Amino acid sequence: MKHQILKAGHAAWRLLPREFRRNAMSGIAAALTRKPDAVPPAKSDGIVVAGDMAGANGLAESARIMHDVFAAHGLARGSMNLGLPSVVPAFEGTISPHAALLAVVNAPILPVGLSRLPRDILRHRRVIGMWVWELPVVPKQWHYAGKFVHEVWAPSQFCADAMQAIVPGRVRVVPYPVATGPLPFAGDRNSFGLPQDKIIVLTIFNLASSMVRKNPLAAIAAFKAAFGDNDNYLFVMKLSGVRDYADDLALIRTAVGAARNIQLMTETLPEPELRGLIAVSDIILSLHRAEGFGLIPATAMLLGRPVIATGWSGNVDFMTPETSILVSHKLVPVIDPRGTYEMPGALWAEPDIEDAAAGLRKLADDPALRARLGAAGQAYARLKLGAEPVLAAAAANGIV
């Protein structure tokens, strides 16, 4: 009888509007979870990094990179799994009671994650949220998390501007230190089963990160417009999250059609091998509708690969006409079948397919241009995306 009541209650809950359910869950968790002290300690003994430390997505990789930077400079005091609600929080290393806490999990997850920790874990502790969002406006459920952090670090100015609505005056731009990440896998194209004699265009995305936002169908259209069925060119699409998003994968396969110069890769690659795949490609393509930062374009630039990407949102912090090819676009109302990004007044970019195709042809036909943009992008990424901004932000927060 009890099981039937719970089942009926769950069914009724699922009938409620998705936005209502999200707001309710975030609000309940925020109301029940203990907040940190209103005034943080002036000094902290190092920092604990919390996040989805074993995940295979951009936010998880960002958490690992942040931890590694602090570890390399003697500031890390452990790490903590604090990802999706299904993940039990777990500590790794010695957690100092006087260390600051950097939560590299987005705002809606933070109160839920903190609610499963010991109640006194936040006492006398500085708490910093490292949040990334892909639109200029943030959903209502993000606002509940503002009381759980003393400061927010945003990886781009685009993100920071959006976060000001949640914690006005307490937002700092701290780019992900991509330049400190793992070295690429020391292999060649043979290691990935790729041909030596073709110009390879590569796109990388996780279906869990929203297919409509990542916009791979536009990338397919641009590649076809640029090269048709010419087998001197190969478009490699590195996908993850395919097991949970079979419908999205089916749409991609339909768009690919009978094209023999488009190849899908769906196996999971460790970060060094993913960087190795980028390193053996000729051109990196991202026709996203919105990015909070753009880890793949940033990593590609660091590795000296020329990048073609939509000229809007977080990636324009480090992508300029001198370091990359930025695709023209127009801003359009967000239409998102999953409902993650759809909200009143929300806009994102619709990249120009023909402009992208022209950029692909230009780079593919000009090895000297590829080398020049690759070198310029690499120099810029090394200069702007290293450890220094992270360490400066830590010092400004009294983390020693």
C-alpha positions as CSV (number, residue, x, y, z in Angstrom):
1,M,0.0,0.0,0.0
2,K,2.8,2.4,1.0
3,H,4.6,1.6,-2.3
4,Q,1.4,2.4,-4.3
5,I,1.0,5.7,-2.5
6,L,4.6,6.7,-3.2
7,K,4.3,5.6,-6.8
8,A,1.1,7.7,-7.2
9,G,2.7,10.7,-5.6
10,H,5.7,10.4,-7.9
11,A,3.5,10.2,-10.9
12,A,1.5,13.3,-9.8
13,W,4.8,15.2,-9.2
14,R,5.9,14.4,-12.7
15,L,2.7,16.0,-14.1
16,L,3.7,19.3,-12.6
17,P,5.4,21.8,-14.9
18,R,9.2,21.1,-15.1
19,E,10.1,24.7,-14.2
20,F,7.9,24.5,-11.1
21,R,9.5,21.2,-10.0
22,R,13.0,22.6,-10.4
23,N,12.2,25.7,-8.4
24,A,10.5,23.7,-5.7
25,M,13.4,21.3,-5.3
26,S,16.0,24.1,-5.2
27,G,13.9,26.2,-2.8
28,I,13.3,23.3,-0.4
29,A,17.0,22.3,-0.4
30,A,18.1,25.9,0.2
31,A,15.6,26.3,3.1
32,L,16.8,23.2,4.9
33,T,20.5,23.4,4.4
34,R,22.8,25.3,6.8
35,K,24.4,28.4,5.4
36,P,28.0,29.4,5.9
37,D,28.9,32.2,8.3
38,A,27.8,35.6,7.0
39,V,31.4,36.9,7.4
40,P,34.1,34.5,6.3
41,P,37.5,34.2,8.0
42,A,40.0,36.7,6.8
43,K,42.6,33.9,6.1
44,S,42.2,30.3,5.0
45,D,44.7,27.5,5.2
46,G,44.6,26.4,1.6
47,I,41.5,25.2,-0.2
48,V,39.4,22.2,-0.7
49,V,38.0,21.7,-4.3
50,A,34.5,20.1,-4.5
51,G,32.9,18.9,-7.7
52,D,32.1,16.0,-9.9
53,M,35.7,14.9,-9.6
54,A,35.3,11.7,-11.7
55,G,32.8,13.0,-14.3
56,A,33.2,13.1,-18.1
57,N,32.0,16.6,-18.8
58,G,33.4,20.1,-19.0
59,L,32.4,21.1,-15.5
60,A,34.0,17.9,-14.1
61,E,37.2,18.6,-16.0
62,S,37.2,22.1,-14.8
63,A,37.1,20.9,-11.2
64,R,40.0,18.6,-11.7
65,I,42.1,21.3,-13.4
66,M,41.4,23.7,-10.5
67,H,42.4,21.1,-8.0
68,D,45.6,20.4,-9.9
69,V,46.5,24.0,-10.0
70,F,46.2,24.4,-6.3
71,A,48.0,21.1,-5.7
72,A,50.9,22.3,-7.8
73,H,51.2,25.5,-5.8
74,G,50.9,23.8,-2.3
75,L,47.4,25.2,-1.6
76,A,45.2,22.1,-2.1
77,R,43.9,20.6,1.1
78,G,41.9,17.7,-0.5
79,S,39.0,17.2,-2.9
80,M,35.4,16.3,-2.5
81,N,32.9,14.6,-4.8
82,L,30.0,16.9,-4.8
83,G,28.3,16.5,-8.1
84,L,24.9,15.2,-9.1
85,P,22.4,14.4,-6.3
86,S,22.9,10.7,-6.9
87,V,26.6,11.0,-6.0
88,V,27.4,10.5,-2.3
89,P,29.8,13.2,-1.1
90,A,33.3,11.8,-0.5
91,F,36.5,13.3,0.8
92,E,39.9,12.6,-0.7
93,G,43.0,13.7,1.3
94,T,43.1,15.5,4.6
95,I,40.4,18.2,4.9
96,S,41.7,21.0,7.0
97,P,39.0,22.7,9.2
98,H,40.5,26.0,8.2
99,A,40.6,25.5,4.5
100,A,38.4,27.4,2.1
101,L,35.9,25.5,0.0
102,L,35.7,26.0,-3.8
103,A,32.5,24.4,-5.1
104,V,32.9,23.7,-8.8
105,V,29.3,22.7,-9.2
106,N,26.5,24.9,-10.5
107,A,24.2,26.9,-8.3
108,P,21.1,24.6,-8.4
109,I,23.2,21.6,-7.3
110,L,25.1,23.4,-4.5
111,P,22.4,23.5,-1.7
112,V,21.5,19.8,-2.4
113,G,25.1,18.7,-2.2
114,L,25.8,20.7,0.9
115,S,22.7,19.3,2.6
116,R,24.3,15.9,2.7
117,L,27.5,17.0,4.4
118,P,28.1,17.3,8.2
119,R,26.2,20.3,9.4
120,D,29.3,22.0,10.9
121,I,31.4,21.6,7.7
122,L,30.8,25.2,6.7
123,R,31.4,26.7,10.1
124,H,34.3,29.2,10.0
125,R,34.9,28.4,6.4
126,R,35.1,30.6,3.3
127,V,32.9,29.2,0.5
128,I,33.4,30.1,-3.1
129,G,31.2,28.9,-6.0
130,M,32.7,28.5,-9.4
131,W,29.7,28.7,-11.6
132,V,29.2,28.6,-15.4
133,W,26.1,29.4,-17.3
134,E,25.6,29.8,-21.0
135,L,23.0,32.7,-21.3
136,P,22.9,36.3,-20.2
137,V,19.9,35.5,-17.9
138,V,19.9,32.9,-15.2
139,P,17.0,30.7,-14.1
140,K,15.1,31.4,-10.9
141,Q,16.4,28.3,-9.1
142,W,20.0,29.6,-9.4
143,H,19.2,32.5,-7.1
144,Y,18.6,30.3,-4.0
145,A,22.3,29.4,-4.0
146,G,23.5,33.0,-3.5
147,K,23.3,32.7,0.3
148,F,25.7,29.7,0.3
149,V,28.7,31.4,-1.1
150,H,30.8,34.4,-0.1
151,E,32.0,34.9,-3.7
152,V,31.4,33.5,-7.1
153,W,34.2,32.8,-9.6
154,A,33.0,32.9,-13.2
155,P,35.3,31.6,-16.1
156,S,34.4,34.4,-18.5
157,Q,33.1,38.0,-18.4
158,F,30.0,36.7,-20.2
159,C,29.3,34.4,-17.2
160,A,30.2,37.1,-14.7
161,D,27.7,39.5,-16.1
162,A,24.9,37.0,-15.7
163,M,26.0,36.0,-12.1
164,Q,25.8,39.6,-11.0
165,A,22.0,39.1,-10.8
166,I,22.5,36.5,-8.1
167,V,25.4,37.9,-6.0
168,P,25.8,41.6,-7.0
169,G,29.3,42.9,-6.3
170,R,30.6,39.4,-5.3
171,V,31.6,38.1,-8.7
172,R,35.2,37.7,-10.0
173,V,36.3,36.6,-13.5
174,V,38.7,33.6,-13.1
175,P,39.3,31.8,-16.4
176,Y,39.8,28.1,-16.3
177,P,43.5,27.5,-16.2
178,V,43.5,25.3,-19.3
179,A,47.2,25.9,-19.9
180,T,48.0,23.9,-16.8
181,G,46.0,20.8,-17.9
182,P,47.5,17.4,-18.7
183,L,49.8,17.0,-21.7
184,P,48.2,15.4,-24.8
185,F,48.6,11.7,-25.5
186,A,51.8,11.1,-27.3
187,G,50.3,9.4,-30.3
188,D,49.6,10.1,-33.9
189,R,46.6,9.7,-36.2
190,N,47.2,5.9,-36.4
191,S,46.4,5.8,-32.6
192,F,42.9,6.9,-33.4
193,G,42.4,5.0,-36.6
194,L,42.5,8.2,-38.6
195,P,44.0,8.7,-42.1
196,Q,47.2,10.5,-42.7
197,D,46.3,12.1,-46.0
198,K,43.2,14.1,-45.3
199,I,42.4,17.5,-43.8
200,I,40.6,16.6,-40.6
201,V,38.0,18.9,-39.1
202,L,37.1,18.0,-35.5
203,T,34.1,18.8,-33.3
204,I,33.8,17.6,-29.7
205,F,30.7,17.7,-27.5
206,N,28.7,15.9,-24.8
207,L,25.0,15.3,-25.6
208,A,24.3,15.7,-21.9
209,S,25.3,19.3,-22.3
210,S,22.3,20.0,-24.6
211,M,22.5,19.1,-28.2
212,V,20.5,22.2,-29.3
213,R,23.1,24.4,-27.5
214,K,26.1,22.6,-28.8
215,N,24.4,22.7,-32.3
216,P,26.2,19.8,-34.0
217,L,23.6,19.8,-36.8
218,A,24.8,23.2,-37.9
219,A,28.4,21.9,-37.9
220,I,27.4,19.0,-40.2
221,A,25.6,21.5,-42.5
222,A,28.6,23.8,-42.6
223,F,31.0,20.9,-43.4
224,K,28.8,19.6,-46.2
225,A,28.4,23.1,-47.6
226,A,32.1,23.6,-47.6
227,F,33.3,20.2,-48.9
228,G,30.3,18.2,-50.1
229,D,31.3,14.6,-50.5
230,N,35.0,15.4,-51.3
231,D,36.9,12.6,-49.5
232,N,40.1,14.7,-49.2
233,Y,38.4,16.2,-46.1
234,L,37.1,14.2,-43.1
235,F,34.8,15.5,-40.4
236,V,35.3,13.7,-37.1
237,M,32.5,14.2,-34.6
238,K,33.6,13.1,-31.1
239,L,30.5,12.5,-29.1
240,S,29.9,11.5,-25.5
241,G,26.7,10.8,-23.6
242,V,25.3,8.8,-26.4
243,R,23.9,6.0,-24.2
244,D,21.5,8.4,-22.5
245,Y,20.5,10.4,-25.5
246,A,19.6,7.9,-28.2
247,D,17.1,10.3,-29.8
248,D,19.7,13.0,-30.2
249,L,22.2,10.5,-31.7
250,A,19.5,9.4,-34.2
251,L,19.1,13.0,-35.3
252,I,22.8,13.3,-35.8
253,R,23.0,10.1,-37.8
254,T,20.1,11.3,-40.0
255,A,21.9,14.6,-40.7
256,V,25.1,12.7,-41.6
257,G,23.1,10.5,-44.0
258,A,25.2,8.7,-46.5
259,A,28.2,11.0,-46.2
260,R,31.4,8.9,-46.2
261,N,33.6,11.8,-45.2
262,I,31.9,12.2,-41.8
263,Q,32.9,9.9,-39.0
264,L,31.3,9.5,-35.5
265,M,33.5,8.6,-32.5
266,T,31.5,7.6,-29.4
267,E,34.0,5.9,-27.1
268,T,35.0,7.7,-23.9
269,L,38.5,9.1,-24.0
270,P,40.6,10.1,-21.0
271,E,41.6,13.8,-21.0
272,P,45.2,13.2,-22.3
273,E,43.8,11.2,-25.2
274,L,41.1,13.7,-25.9
275,R,43.8,16.4,-26.1
276,G,45.8,14.0,-28.4
277,L,42.8,13.8,-30.7
278,I,42.7,17.6,-30.9
279,A,46.5,17.7,-31.5
280,V,46.3,15.4,-34.6
281,S,43.4,17.4,-36.2
282,D,43.8,20.2,-38.6
283,I,40.8,22.4,-37.7
284,I,38.5,22.5,-34.6
285,L,34.9,23.6,-35.2
286,S,32.3,24.8,-32.7
287,L,29.1,26.2,-34.0
288,H,27.6,26.5,-30.5
289,R,24.6,28.6,-29.8
290,A,26.0,29.6,-26.4
291,E,29.0,28.7,-24.2
292,G,29.8,29.8,-20.7
293,F,33.5,29.5,-21.5
294,G,34.4,27.0,-24.2
295,L,36.8,24.4,-22.9
296,I,37.3,22.7,-26.2
297,P,38.1,25.8,-28.2
298,A,40.5,27.0,-25.4
299,T,42.2,23.6,-25.3
300,A,42.6,23.5,-29.1
301,M,44.2,27.0,-29.1
302,L,46.6,25.9,-26.4
303,L,47.6,22.9,-28.5
304,G,48.2,25.2,-31.5
305,R,45.1,24.1,-33.5
306,P,43.2,26.8,-35.5
307,V,39.6,27.2,-34.3
308,I,36.4,28.2,-36.1
309,A,33.7,29.1,-33.6
310,T,30.5,31.1,-33.2
311,G,31.5,34.7,-32.3
312,W,29.3,35.0,-29.2
313,S,29.2,34.2,-25.5
314,G,32.0,33.0,-23.2
315,N,34.5,32.0,-25.8
316,V,35.0,35.6,-27.1
317,D,37.0,36.3,-23.9
318,F,39.9,34.4,-25.5
319,M,39.0,34.1,-29.1
320,T,39.7,37.2,-31.3
321,P,39.9,37.7,-35.1
322,E,43.7,37.6,-34.6
323,T,43.7,34.2,-32.9
324,S,40.8,32.4,-34.6
325,I,37.9,32.6,-37.1
326,L,34.8,33.8,-35.5
327,V,31.5,32.9,-37.3
328,S,28.9,35.6,-37.7
329,H,25.5,35.1,-36.1
330,K,22.2,36.6,-35.2
331,L,20.6,36.5,-31.8
332,V,17.3,34.5,-31.7
333,P,14.9,33.5,-28.9
334,V,15.9,30.2,-27.2
335,I,14.0,27.1,-28.2
336,D,15.1,24.2,-26.1
337,P,13.1,20.9,-26.2
338,R,14.6,19.9,-22.8
339,G,13.5,23.2,-21.2
340,T,16.9,23.8,-19.6
341,Y,17.5,27.1,-21.3
342,E,14.1,28.3,-22.3
343,M,12.9,31.2,-20.2
344,P,11.4,34.7,-20.8
345,G,13.7,37.0,-22.6
346,A,16.4,34.4,-23.2
347,L,18.4,34.7,-26.4
348,W,21.2,32.8,-28.0
349,A,23.2,32.8,-31.2
350,E,22.2,31.3,-34.5
351,P,25.5,30.9,-36.4
352,D,25.7,31.6,-40.1
353,I,26.2,28.3,-41.9
354,E,27.6,29.9,-45.1
355,D,30.0,32.0,-43.1
356,A,31.2,28.9,-41.3
357,A,31.6,27.0,-44.5
358,A,33.6,29.9,-46.0
359,G,35.9,29.8,-42.9
360,L,36.4,26.1,-43.3
361,R,37.3,26.4,-47.0
362,K,39.7,29.3,-46.2
363,L,41.5,27.3,-43.5
364,A,41.5,24.0,-45.3
365,D,43.1,25.6,-48.5
366,D,45.7,27.6,-46.7
367,P,48.3,25.7,-44.5
368,A,50.1,28.9,-43.8
369,L,47.0,30.5,-42.3
370,R,46.3,27.4,-40.2
371,A,49.9,27.6,-38.8
372,R,49.6,31.4,-38.2
373,L,46.3,31.2,-36.4
374,G,47.4,28.1,-34.5
375,A,50.6,29.9,-33.3
376,A,48.7,33.1,-32.4
377,G,46.0,31.2,-30.5
378,Q,48.6,29.1,-28.6
379,A,50.5,32.2,-27.5
380,Y,47.3,33.9,-26.3
381,A,46.1,30.8,-24.5
382,R,49.4,30.4,-22.7
383,L,49.3,34.1,-21.7
384,K,45.7,34.3,-20.5
385,L,44.7,30.8,-19.4
386,G,47.4,29.8,-17.0
387,A,47.6,29.6,-13.2
388,E,48.1,33.3,-12.5
389,P,44.5,34.4,-12.5
390,V,43.5,31.5,-10.2
391,L,46.3,32.2,-7.7
392,A,45.5,35.9,-7.7
393,A,41.9,35.2,-6.9
394,A,42.9,32.9,-4.1
395,A,45.2,35.5,-2.7
396,A,42.5,38.1,-2.8
397,N,40.4,35.8,-0.7
398,G,43.1,35.3,1.9
399,I,43.8,31.7,0.8
400,V,47.4,30.9,1.8
